[in-house]
Structures are given as C-alpha cells and as structure tokens.
Amino acid sequence: MNPWGPYDGPARVLTIAEIAAQEPHIRSALRGLGVPAVDIGDVIQDVMLGAWISSQAGRYRPDPAREPLDALKRWLFGVCRFHCTHYHERAFRRREVSVADPWATTGEERVDPGHVGERIDAGTALMAIAAMPVWAREVLVLAALGHGGAEIADILGIRRNTAASRLRLARARLARKLRRRR
C-alpha cells in the first residue's frame, strides 16, 4: 500500500474542465453524504478546487484495470467524502446559535438586501472561466492574482498592448457568459 492508494502507477493531471464535467456526479455524492441542499453549492466548489489541487500535486493515479470514467468517479467520491467530513466537523455546524438580529451583535452596518442578488455565484464564475479559451484564462488569472498589464505582458512574453487587449476581451467575454447564465 502506498500513500496514494492501492495502485502505484503514473499520476494523471486533470484539467478543471474535466472535473467540472463531473458536477452532477459530485452533486449526487454530496447529497448522499448528507450535505443539505442549501450548502451543496459551496461544498461542490470546495470539492472541485480540492480535486484540481490534488490532481496537480500528482495524487490522482487511476487504476488502468478500470474504465477511465469509472476510475475518475471513484476518486472524486473519495474527495467528496473527505470534504464532507470537514464540512460536518466545522465549528459553525456544531455550535450554531440562533440570534434574532445577527447584525446587532457585530456592530456593523446592515447589508442592503437589494445588492444580495447582484452577487455572482463563485461556482458559476468558475464554470464560465473553465469554458473560456486558454489565452483568456491566462490573462484573467494573472489579473486576479494582482498583476498589472505590464507584468502580464512580461510573464506571457507578449507586447503590452496585446496583453491589455486580451485582458479587455477576456473580461468582456466573461461578463457576457455570466449574464447568459443568470
């Protein structure tokens, strides 16, 4: 037995799109593991990100005796089980205290309920980004990490005007995708 399970073969790196394509399987596994419907979206995001990070670290080693899709689903179920354990153990789930007016205890201003609907579901945004071309994902991720136009151009080895144009086009494309999904 090795640290990655019973099979000691070569690691396979998954893309976020391959993991995202298994979202119905992940959703069903989480429901079966007792995650309430209200929290399923958040736990799906945790599972997808955790699976992608594990895959990048070389912890996905599919058994060649199994069908590739079956091996992936089995591995993702293990990731779901890991994240569900952490979800059920979280302090906010064990020591939840009901308060009639939660904002009164924080001393902060109330949130305007009109703006709550304008928030973008992170899962929807991740799916939209995963469906974009590589050039668009590259500039969006670098911009999200805090790099400016000149830094993005240097990192990607392109002209500054090209980097600025790609960033503008990628942001516009992402905004269109997110508007369509609402």
Backbone as a chain_set.jsonl record, in Angstrom:
{"seq": "MNPWGPYDGPARVLTIAEIAAQEPHIRSALRGLGVPAVDIGDVIQDVMLGAWISSQAGRYRPDPAREPLDALKRWLFGVCRFHCTHYHERAFRRREVSVADPWATTGEERVDPGHVGERIDAGTALMAIAAMPVWAREVLVLAALGHGGAEIADILGIRRNTAASRLRLARARLARKLRRRR", "coords": {"N": [[0.862, -1.188, 0.0], [0.622, 2.17, -0.888], [1.114, 5.77, -0.364], [-0.851, 6.883, -2.024], [-2.9, 5.131, -2.427], [-4.12, 1.845, -3.444], [-3.049, 1.465, -6.0], [-0.047, 1.958, -7.751], [0.703, 3.467, -9.985], [1.42, 5.696, -12.788], [0.94, 9.194, -12.242], [-1.885, 11.224, -13.104], [-2.723, 14.285, -14.467], [-5.464, 16.358, -14.063], [-7.676, 18.56, -15.837], [-9.447, 21.565, -14.962], [-11.799, 21.635, -16.34], [-12.343, 18.938, -16.917], [-12.911, 18.02, -14.374], [-15.052, 19.676, -13.703], [-16.938, 18.741, -15.489], [-17.914, 16.546, -14.222], [-19.725, 17.429, -12.39], [-22.547, 16.785, -11.926], [-22.305, 14.169, -10.877], [-20.741, 14.684, -8.6], [-22.485, 16.363, -7.176], [-24.591, 14.571, -6.665], [-23.234, 12.681, -5.085], [-22.589, 14.26, -2.856], [-25.138, 14.879, -1.883], [-25.907, 12.326, -1.093], [-24.093, 11.966, 0.943], [-25.042, 13.515, 2.936], [-25.075, 16.348, 2.848], [-26.772, 19.352, 3.255], [-29.189, 20.807, 0.981], [-29.0, 23.58, 0.834], [-26.317, 24.123, 1.275], [-24.935, 22.784, -0.674], [-23.871, 23.929, -3.057], [-21.649, 25.414, -2.142], [-20.029, 23.389, -1.039], [-19.575, 21.846, -3.299], [-17.914, 23.565, -4.736], [-15.679, 23.543, -3.027], [-14.956, 20.834, -3.266], [-14.38, 20.615, -6.037], [-12.23, 22.409, -6.334], [-10.432, 21.271, -4.483], [-10.055, 18.733, -5.658], [-8.853, 19.459, -8.062], [-6.47, 20.671, -7.144], [-5.304, 18.464, -5.825], [-4.961, 16.781, -8.01], [-3.121, 18.261, -9.503], [-0.988, 18.049, -7.81], [-0.233, 15.488, -8.19], [-1.698, 13.389, -7.099], [-3.723, 11.95, -8.238], [-4.055, 8.889, -9.393], [-5.049, 6.829, -11.548], [-6.447, 3.529, -11.715], [-5.361, 1.295, -14.107], [-6.839, -0.923, -14.8], [-9.484, -0.304, -14.639], [-12.28, 1.346, -16.205], [-11.66, 4.577, -17.584], [-13.499, 6.698, -16.908], [-14.953, 5.561, -14.807], [-12.9, 5.181, -12.943], [-12.228, 7.852, -12.451], [-14.644, 8.815, -11.334], [-14.795, 7.272, -8.993], [-12.516, 8.176, -7.635], [-13.18, 10.891, -7.33], [-15.382, 10.581, -5.653], [-14.102, 9.834, -3.292], [-12.757, 12.232, -2.761], [-14.99, 13.844, -2.341], [-16.025, 12.614, -0.029], [-13.966, 13.176, 1.797], [-14.117, 16.025, 1.902], [-16.746, 16.308, 2.823], [-16.555, 15.246, 5.381], [-15.008, 17.212, 6.618], [-16.763, 19.328, 6.282], [-18.965, 18.58, 7.91], [-17.724, 18.612, 10.38], [-17.092, 21.213, 10.941], [-16.936, 24.089, 13.016], [-19.01, 25.991, 12.931], [-21.152, 24.466, 12.219], [-21.498, 22.795, 14.391], [-21.805, 24.4, 16.642], [-23.858, 26.28, 16.292], [-25.651, 29.206, 16.88], [-28.748, 30.589, 17.245], [-29.773, 33.831, 16.48], [-31.897, 36.573, 16.867], [-31.497, 39.094, 15.62], [-28.849, 39.219, 13.81], [-27.045, 41.212, 12.972], [-26.985, 43.031, 15.001], [-25.278, 42.059, 16.935], [-22.744, 42.33, 15.828], [-22.071, 44.971, 15.438], [-21.75, 46.141, 13.03], [-22.782, 47.785, 9.957], [-25.993, 47.204, 8.463], [-26.535, 44.927, 5.726], [-27.53, 45.865, 2.533], [-30.375, 44.449, 1.265], [-30.999, 44.568, -1.427], [-28.661, 44.381, -2.885], [-27.793, 41.811, -2.62], [-28.725, 40.023, -4.546], [-27.155, 40.705, -6.681], [-24.728, 39.546, -6.407], [-22.286, 37.286, -7.604], [-22.469, 33.865, -8.137], [-19.866, 31.851, -7.124], [-19.305, 29.326, -8.137], [-20.604, 29.32, -10.628], [-19.131, 31.289, -11.896], [-16.593, 30.065, -11.97], [-17.135, 27.881, -13.65], [-17.742, 29.259, -16.007], [-15.292, 30.503, -16.538], [-13.675, 28.256, -16.877], [-14.639, 27.318, -19.288], [-13.657, 29.054, -21.129], [-11.304, 30.161, -23.723], [-7.766, 29.271, -23.677], [-5.991, 31.49, -23.772], [-7.565, 33.533, -22.735], [-8.18, 32.631, -20.16], [-5.603, 32.633, -19.059], [-4.847, 35.411, -18.929], [-6.907, 36.418, -17.324], [-6.573, 35.011, -14.901], [-3.976, 35.839, -14.158], [-4.463, 38.586, -13.851], [-6.296, 38.476, -11.761], [-4.636, 37.594, -9.773], [-3.341, 39.86, -9.15], [-1.544, 41.045, -10.883], [-0.399, 43.616, -13.032], [-0.987, 45.173, -16.29], [1.537, 45.439, -17.625], [3.11, 43.565, -16.24], [1.727, 41.214, -16.814], [2.157, 41.085, -19.562], [4.953, 40.708, -19.585], [5.192, 38.235, -18.228], [3.803, 36.485, -19.943], [5.199, 36.874, -22.235], [4.495, 38.646, -24.305], [3.495, 41.594, -26.24], [2.797, 44.728, -24.576], [0.473, 46.122, -25.352], [-0.93, 44.054, -26.548], [-1.368, 42.393, -24.36], [-3.029, 44.049, -22.801], [-5.199, 44.291, -24.525], [-6.041, 41.608, -24.737], [-6.802, 41.166, -22.078], [-8.921, 42.984, -21.806], [-10.722, 41.945, -23.733], [-11.111, 39.35, -22.689], [-12.316, 39.892, -20.213], [-14.69, 41.088, -21.104], [-15.826, 38.944, -22.517], [-16.177, 37.114, -20.388], [-18.021, 38.534, -18.823], [-20.238, 38.539, -20.57], [-20.792, 35.77, -20.683], [-21.485, 35.286, -17.992], [-23.753, 36.878, -17.725], [-25.502, 35.525, -19.417], [-25.904, 33.179, -17.98], [-27.394, 33.851, -15.787]], "CA": [[0.0, 0.0, 0.0], [1.402, 3.404, -0.942], [0.33, 6.915, 0.131], [-1.906, 7.296, -2.95], [-3.901, 4.092, -2.548], [-3.613, 0.523, -3.8], [-2.375, 1.454, -7.292], [1.163, 2.774, -7.713], [1.025, 3.79, -11.368], [1.743, 7.098, -13.06], [-0.072, 10.201, -11.891], [-2.54, 11.888, -14.229], [-3.157, 15.633, -14.106], [-6.782, 16.68, -14.618], [-7.988, 19.973, -16.024], [-10.637, 21.972, -14.205], [-12.956, 21.304, -17.178], [-12.639, 17.518, -16.722], [-13.529, 17.895, -13.053], [-16.346, 20.364, -13.76], [-17.874, 17.903, -16.246], [-18.445, 15.548, -13.296], [-20.516, 18.14, -11.388], [-23.739, 16.042, -11.498], [-21.867, 13.059, -10.019], [-20.31, 15.275, -7.324], [-23.71, 16.823, -6.506], [-25.3, 13.389, -6.176], [-22.451, 12.1, -3.986], [-22.716, 15.131, -1.684], [-26.481, 14.668, -1.336], [-25.872, 11.035, -0.418], [-23.25, 12.069, 2.131], [-25.746, 14.285, 3.958], [-24.918, 17.801, 2.775], [-28.066, 19.977, 2.965], [-29.285, 21.465, -0.324], [-28.596, 24.981, 0.94], [-24.858, 24.214, 1.302], [-24.332, 21.934, -1.713], [-23.065, 24.738, -3.983], [-20.368, 25.744, -1.513], [-19.217, 22.183, -0.886], [-19.148, 21.477, -4.657], [-16.75, 24.388, -5.047], [-14.56, 23.005, -2.25], [-14.568, 19.545, -3.844], [-13.754, 20.826, -7.342], [-10.921, 23.018, -6.122], [-9.594, 20.27, -3.833], [-9.714, 17.704, -6.641], [-7.902, 20.033, -9.019], [-5.186, 20.835, -6.454], [-4.765, 17.117, -5.632], [-4.528, 16.292, -9.313], [-1.903, 18.991, -9.857], [0.077, 17.558, -6.93], [0.099, 14.123, -8.573], [-2.376, 12.413, -6.254], [-4.707, 11.171, -8.993], [-3.367, 7.769, -10.036], [-6.137, 5.898, -11.876], [-6.15, 2.118, -11.912], [-5.536, 1.023, -15.539], [-7.776, -2.023, -14.993], [-10.838, 0.259, -14.646], [-12.621, 2.323, -17.239], [-11.188, 5.888, -17.113], [-14.565, 7.467, -16.275], [-15.25, 4.916, -13.531], [-11.793, 5.488, -12.031], [-12.366, 9.259, -12.076], [-15.797, 8.961, -10.427], [-14.434, 6.686, -7.702], [-11.568, 9.084, -6.988], [-13.932, 12.082, -6.939], [-16.189, 10.24, -4.488], [-13.199, 9.925, -2.142], [-12.554, 13.66, -2.481], [-16.265, 14.297, -1.759], [-16.111, 12.102, 1.334], [-13.008, 13.964, 2.583], [-14.649, 17.368, 2.124], [-17.954, 16.202, 3.652], [-16.116, 15.069, 6.762], [-14.634, 18.532, 7.118], [-17.971, 20.151, 6.327], [-19.762, 18.205, 9.084], [-16.983, 18.88, 11.615], [-16.849, 22.644, 11.121], [-17.482, 24.637, 14.263], [-20.278, 26.695, 12.735], [-22.216, 23.471, 12.139], [-21.683, 22.172, 15.699], [-22.152, 25.365, 17.701], [-24.662, 27.337, 15.699], [-26.535, 29.858, 17.84], [-29.714, 31.434, 16.55], [-29.903, 35.179, 17.013], [-32.994, 37.236, 16.165], [-30.935, 40.133, 14.776], [-27.415, 38.946, 13.816], [-26.234, 42.413, 12.774], [-26.899, 43.76, 16.267], [-24.136, 41.554, 17.705], [-21.465, 42.646, 15.19], [-21.777, 46.394, 15.457], [-21.566, 46.588, 11.651], [-23.996, 48.24, 9.286], [-26.759, 46.146, 7.805], [-26.328, 44.763, 4.298], [-28.714, 46.207, 1.751], [-30.826, 43.223, 0.606], [-31.07, 44.759, -2.871], [-27.391, 44.035, -3.513], [-27.508, 40.393, -2.461], [-28.995, 39.371, -5.82], [-26.145, 41.061, -7.667], [-23.509, 38.763, -6.187], [-22.125, 36.193, -8.571], [-22.154, 32.566, -7.545], [-18.493, 31.515, -7.492], [-19.313, 28.118, -8.973], [-20.982, 29.727, -11.973], [-17.984, 32.011, -12.455], [-15.542, 29.084, -12.272], [-17.541, 27.125, -14.836], [-17.62, 30.148, -17.159], [-13.864, 30.684, -16.807], [-13.152, 26.98, -17.386], [-15.092, 27.137, -20.669], [-13.039, 30.067, -21.98], [-10.052, 29.737, -24.348], [-6.587, 29.325, -22.8], [-5.436, 32.848, -23.703], [-8.427, 34.345, -21.875], [-7.98, 32.157, -18.78], [-4.284, 33.072, -18.589], [-4.822, 36.827, -18.549], [-7.834, 36.631, -16.2], [-5.955, 34.5, -13.67], [-2.871, 36.734, -13.791], [-5.055, 39.834, -13.348], [-6.889, 38.177, -10.454], [-3.536, 37.456, -8.818], [-2.853, 41.197, -8.829], [-0.554, 41.521, -11.845], [-0.843, 44.675, -13.927], [-0.845, 44.892, -17.715], [2.944, 45.262, -17.983], [3.571, 42.296, -15.661], [1.093, 40.139, -17.586], [2.878, 41.018, -20.836], [6.273, 40.12, -19.326], [5.039, 36.828, -17.861], [3.363, 35.723, -21.108], [6.114, 37.111, -23.344], [3.785, 39.318, -25.391], [3.561, 43.046, -26.143], [1.895, 45.296, -23.566], [-0.825, 46.41, -25.972], [-1.596, 42.763, -26.751], [-1.833, 41.946, -23.041], [-4.162, 44.89, -22.417], [-6.315, 43.932, -25.398], [-6.532, 40.284, -24.331], [-7.483, 41.296, -20.789], [-10.201, 43.645, -22.059], [-11.591, 40.994, -24.435], [-11.442, 38.245, -21.777], [-13.287, 40.404, -19.237], [-15.966, 41.273, -21.798], [-16.349, 37.607, -22.792], [-16.636, 36.556, -19.117], [-19.241, 39.256, -18.438], [-21.329, 38.025, -21.414], [-21.116, 34.4, -20.234], [-22.156, 35.346, -16.693], [-25.083, 37.44, -17.949], [-26.322, 34.474, -20.014], [-26.186, 32.132, -17.01], [-28.286, 34.339, -14.723]], "C": [[0.897, 1.236, 0.0], [0.534, 4.567, -0.484], [-0.842, 7.308, -0.762], [-2.979, 6.236, -3.119], [-3.286, 2.79, -3.022], [-2.834, 0.495, -5.107], [-1.208, 2.418, -7.271], [1.618, 3.131, -9.123], [1.331, 5.267, -11.536], [0.579, 8.025, -12.696], [-0.647, 10.793, -13.175], [-3.038, 13.237, -13.743], [-4.46, 15.931, -14.832], [-6.91, 18.181, -14.834], [-9.239, 20.294, -15.209], [-11.897, 21.625, -15.015], [-13.336, 19.827, -17.029], [-13.346, 17.292, -15.383], [-14.928, 18.507, -13.077], [-17.379, 19.544, -14.526], [-18.522, 16.845, -15.355], [-19.319, 16.178, -12.209], [-21.796, 17.397, -10.996], [-23.395, 14.863, -10.577], [-21.469, 13.572, -8.636], [-21.534, 15.702, -6.517], [-24.46, 15.64, -5.897], [-24.563, 12.747, -5.0], [-22.604, 12.936, -2.72], [-24.094, 14.997, -1.046], [-26.52, 13.369, -0.542], [-25.06, 11.051, 0.861], [-23.832, 13.024, 3.173], [-25.532, 15.78, 3.949], [-26.276, 18.406, 2.435], [-28.042, 20.734, 1.635], [-28.793, 22.903, -0.282], [-27.07, 25.139, 0.88], [-24.181, 23.447, 0.17], [-23.443, 22.738, -2.657], [-21.694, 25.059, -3.416], [-19.462, 24.525, -1.41], [-18.755, 21.685, -2.257], [-17.915, 22.277, -5.045], [-15.517, 23.885, -4.301], [-14.046, 21.716, -2.867], [-13.833, 19.756, -5.168], [-12.354, 21.426, -7.193], [-9.965, 22.024, -5.478], [-9.154, 19.184, -4.792], [-8.682, 18.23, -7.631], [-6.523, 20.18, -8.379], [-4.526, 19.472, -6.233], [-4.227, 16.551, -6.941], [-3.219, 16.957, -9.724], [-0.712, 18.505, -9.032], [0.432, 16.102, -7.225], [-0.574, 13.051, -7.742], [-3.504, 11.67, -6.966], [-3.947, 10.126, -9.805], [-4.412, 6.705, -10.373], [-5.627, 4.474, -12.095], [-6.377, 1.792, -13.388], [-6.506, -0.118, -15.811], [-9.219, -1.523, -15.068], [-11.031, 1.154, -15.867], [-12.19, 3.695, -16.723], [-12.264, 6.704, -16.388], [-14.928, 6.886, -14.908], [-14.161, 5.228, -12.508], [-11.892, 6.937, -11.544], [-13.507, 9.449, -11.087], [-15.495, 8.395, -9.045], [-13.498, 7.615, -6.93], [-12.289, 10.341, -6.495], [-14.842, 11.798, -5.744], [-15.342, 10.298, -3.217], [-12.93, 11.365, -1.755], [-13.812, 14.238, -1.838], [-16.368, 13.866, -0.299], [-15.174, 12.879, 2.264], [-13.582, 15.339, 2.912], [-15.925, 17.35, 2.957], [-17.597, 16.02, 5.117], [-15.759, 16.415, 7.363], [-15.854, 19.453, 7.227], [-18.766, 19.855, 7.603], [-19.054, 18.512, 10.401], [-16.785, 20.366, 11.89], [-17.581, 23.175, 12.343], [-18.84, 25.308, 14.042], [-21.434, 25.711, 12.603], [-22.524, 22.882, 13.52], [-22.202, 23.15, 16.736], [-22.936, 26.55, 17.143], [-25.636, 27.884, 16.733], [-27.463, 30.778, 17.062], [-29.827, 32.775, 17.26], [-30.983, 35.879, 16.195], [-32.471, 38.291, 15.194], [-29.416, 39.98, 14.758], [-26.547, 40.186, 13.654], [-26.088, 43.211, 14.065], [-25.686, 43.311, 17.069], [-22.801, 41.95, 17.111], [-21.092, 44.11, 15.298], [-21.545, 46.954, 14.061], [-22.892, 47.08, 11.086], [-24.702, 47.053, 8.641], [-26.42, 46.11, 6.315], [-27.627, 45.089, 3.59], [-29.166, 44.957, 0.991], [-30.905, 43.352, -0.912], [-29.8, 44.332, -3.579], [-27.071, 42.548, -3.425], [-27.709, 39.665, -3.786], [-27.951, 39.657, -6.876], [-24.864, 40.259, -7.506], [-23.466, 37.588, -7.156], [-21.78, 34.924, -7.809], [-20.776, 32.153, -8.044], [-18.429, 30.274, -8.371], [-19.646, 28.436, -10.415], [-19.811, 30.433, -12.649], [-16.861, 31.048, -12.817], [-15.876, 28.277, -13.521], [-17.391, 27.977, -16.099], [-16.161, 30.349, -17.528], [-13.275, 29.407, -17.396], [-13.523, 26.763, -18.848], [-14.439, 28.121, -21.638], [-11.762, 29.526, -22.625], [-8.863, 29.956, -23.394], [-6.061, 30.748, -22.673], [-6.241, 33.725, -22.751], [-8.255, 33.939, -20.41], [-6.66, 32.663, -18.223], [-4.31, 34.519, -18.105], [-5.759, 37.114, -17.379], [-7.232, 36.164, -14.885], [-4.817, 35.415, -13.223], [-3.396, 38.065, -13.244], [-5.653, 39.63, -11.965], [-5.824, 38.024, -9.382], [-2.873, 38.798, -8.503], [-1.807, 41.733, -9.784], [-1.173, 42.593, -12.728], [-0.595, 44.288, -15.369], [0.592, 44.64, -18.134], [3.481, 43.933, -17.453], [3.002, 41.111, -16.43], [1.827, 39.962, -18.911], [4.243, 40.358, -20.648], [6.172, 38.626, -19.04], [4.701, 35.978, -19.086], [4.273, 35.907, -22.321], [5.438, 37.731, -24.549], [3.912, 40.823, -25.21], [2.533, 43.554, -25.137], [0.515, 45.587, -24.142], [-1.62, 45.123, -26.19], [-2.16, 42.256, -25.43], [-3.062, 42.742, -22.609], [-5.398, 44.539, -23.243], [-6.907, 42.582, -25.009], [-7.303, 40.367, -23.019], [-8.858, 41.939, -20.977], [-11.183, 42.684, -22.719], [-12.024, 39.85, -23.52], [-12.474, 38.688, -20.752], [-14.658, 40.579, -19.88], [-16.622, 39.919, -22.081], [-16.904, 36.968, -21.524], [-17.936, 37.231, -18.678], [-20.434, 38.77, -19.265], [-21.762, 36.634, -20.964], [-21.902, 34.432, -18.93], [-23.557, 35.925, -16.831], [-26.02, 36.387, -18.505], [-26.746, 33.438, -18.982], [-27.134, 32.579, -15.906], [-29.708, 34.047, -15.014]], "O": [[1.826, 1.331, 0.801], [-0.658, 4.384, -0.238], [-1.747, 8.005, -0.303], [-3.904, 6.441, -3.905], [-2.065, 2.639, -3.007], [-2.029, -0.413, -5.313], [-1.345, 3.559, -6.829], [2.814, 3.095, -9.412], [1.483, 5.999, -10.558], [-0.593, 7.673, -12.829], [0.029, 10.851, -14.202], [-3.705, 13.319, -12.712], [-4.557, 15.779, -16.05], [-6.322, 18.975, -14.101], [-9.989, 19.398, -14.82], [-12.947, 21.352, -14.433], [-14.522, 19.495, -17.016], [-14.262, 16.476, -15.281], [-15.874, 17.931, -12.54], [-18.573, 19.639, -14.243], [-19.573, 16.306, -15.702], [-19.621, 15.525, -11.21], [-22.119, 17.375, -9.809], [-24.111, 14.595, -9.612], [-21.817, 12.968, -7.621], [-21.616, 15.436, -5.317], [-24.909, 15.703, -4.753], [-25.19, 12.32, -4.031], [-22.734, 12.384, -1.627], [-24.217, 15.0, 0.179], [-27.094, 13.314, 0.546], [-25.3, 10.25, 1.764], [-23.185, 13.309, 4.181], [-25.787, 16.433, 4.961], [-26.881, 18.025, 1.433], [-26.999, 21.239, 1.218], [-28.229, 23.393, -1.26], [-26.583, 26.193, 0.471], [-22.954, 23.467, 0.072], [-22.364, 22.273, -3.023], [-20.691, 24.987, -4.126], [-18.262, 24.618, -1.665], [-17.651, 21.152, -2.37], [-16.973, 21.73, -5.62], [-14.432, 23.807, -4.877], [-12.836, 21.521, -2.981], [-12.787, 19.151, -5.401], [-11.411, 20.992, -7.856], [-8.805, 21.938, -5.882], [-8.002, 18.753, -4.752], [-7.745, 17.52, -7.993], [-5.515, 19.851, -9.004], [-3.319, 19.335, -6.43], [-3.17, 15.921, -6.971], [-2.315, 16.295, -10.233], [0.429, 18.545, -9.492], [1.312, 15.54, -6.572], [-0.087, 11.922, -7.677], [-4.174, 10.841, -6.351], [-3.279, 10.452, -10.786], [-4.64, 5.786, -9.586], [-4.523, 4.259, -12.595], [-7.485, 1.993, -13.885], [-6.958, -0.272, -16.945], [-10.094, -2.259, -15.524], [-10.074, 1.644, -16.467], [-12.338, 3.963, -15.531], [-11.979, 7.332, -15.368], [-15.181, 7.631, -13.962], [-14.456, 5.507, -11.346], [-11.666, 7.217, -10.366], [-13.355, 10.171, -10.101], [-15.894, 8.976, -8.035], [-13.663, 7.817, -5.727], [-12.044, 10.805, -5.382], [-15.054, 12.677, -4.908], [-15.815, 10.76, -2.179], [-12.879, 11.696, -0.57], [-13.722, 15.029, -0.899], [-16.751, 14.656, 0.564], [-15.548, 13.203, 3.392], [-13.541, 15.773, 4.063], [-16.168, 18.282, 3.723], [-18.257, 16.575, 5.995], [-16.159, 16.726, 8.485], [-15.956, 20.256, 8.154], [-19.19, 20.779, 8.298], [-19.709, 18.658, 11.433], [-16.348, 20.734, 12.981], [-18.697, 22.759, 12.653], [-19.726, 25.197, 14.89], [-22.583, 26.079, 12.848], [-23.665, 22.512, 13.797], [-22.965, 22.764, 17.622], [-22.678, 27.697, 17.507], [-26.357, 27.126, 17.383], [-27.01, 31.641, 16.31], [-29.958, 32.839, 18.482], [-30.988, 35.789, 14.967], [-32.949, 38.377, 14.063], [-28.743, 40.558, 15.612], [-25.421, 40.213, 14.15], [-25.148, 43.994, 14.198], [-25.117, 44.109, 17.814], [-21.795, 41.914, 17.819], [-19.911, 44.453, 15.254], [-21.181, 48.121, 13.919], [-23.962, 46.836, 11.643], [-24.085, 46.037, 8.321], [-26.066, 47.129, 5.721], [-28.698, 44.64, 3.999], [-28.419, 44.451, 0.154], [-30.881, 42.341, -1.614], [-29.843, 43.959, -4.751], [-26.156, 42.078, -4.101], [-26.93, 38.77, -4.115], [-27.861, 38.934, -7.868], [-24.001, 40.291, -8.384], [-24.491, 36.985, -7.476], [-20.904, 34.921, -6.945], [-20.539, 32.11, -9.251], [-17.58, 30.187, -9.259], [-19.038, 27.88, -11.33], [-19.533, 30.205, -13.826], [-16.238, 31.199, -13.868], [-15.004, 28.019, -14.351], [-16.964, 27.477, -17.139], [-15.821, 30.363, -18.711], [-12.462, 29.47, -18.318], [-12.792, 26.089, -19.575], [-14.651, 28.025, -22.847], [-11.193, 28.547, -22.141], [-8.951, 30.725, -22.437], [-5.718, 31.176, -21.571], [-5.678, 34.56, -22.043], [-8.191, 34.794, -19.526], [-6.585, 33.073, -17.065], [-3.849, 34.819, -17.004], [-5.452, 37.953, -16.532], [-7.364, 36.841, -13.865], [-4.706, 35.732, -12.039], [-2.842, 38.607, -12.287], [-5.538, 40.495, -11.098], [-6.08, 38.295, -8.209], [-1.953, 38.864, -7.687], [-1.228, 42.787, -9.52], [-2.334, 42.489, -13.124], [-0.061, 43.215, -15.65], [0.853, 43.727, -18.917], [4.23, 43.248, -18.15], [3.698, 40.125, -16.671], [2.09, 38.838, -19.337], [4.646, 39.534, -21.469], [6.971, 37.839, -19.548], [5.24, 34.884, -19.255], [4.144, 35.192, -23.315], [5.759, 37.391, -25.687], [4.373, 41.292, -24.169], [1.527, 42.895, -24.878], [-0.498, 45.327, -23.492], [-2.841, 45.109, -26.033], [-3.283, 41.754, -25.376], [-4.028, 42.169, -22.106], [-6.511, 44.496, -22.719], [-8.127, 42.426, -24.957], [-8.336, 39.716, -22.86], [-9.842, 41.497, -20.384], [-12.344, 42.61, -22.318], [-13.178, 39.424, -23.568], [-13.407, 37.943, -20.452], [-15.676, 40.255, -19.268], [-17.831, 39.764, -21.905], [-17.969, 36.351, -21.556], [-18.853, 36.557, -18.209], [-21.528, 38.604, -18.724], [-22.956, 36.35, -20.873], [-22.875, 33.695, -18.773], [-24.465, 35.501, -16.116], [-27.192, 36.336, -18.132], [-27.834, 32.873, -19.09], [-27.631, 31.74, -15.156], [-30.584, 34.39, -14.221]]}, "num_chains": 1, "name": "protein.A"}
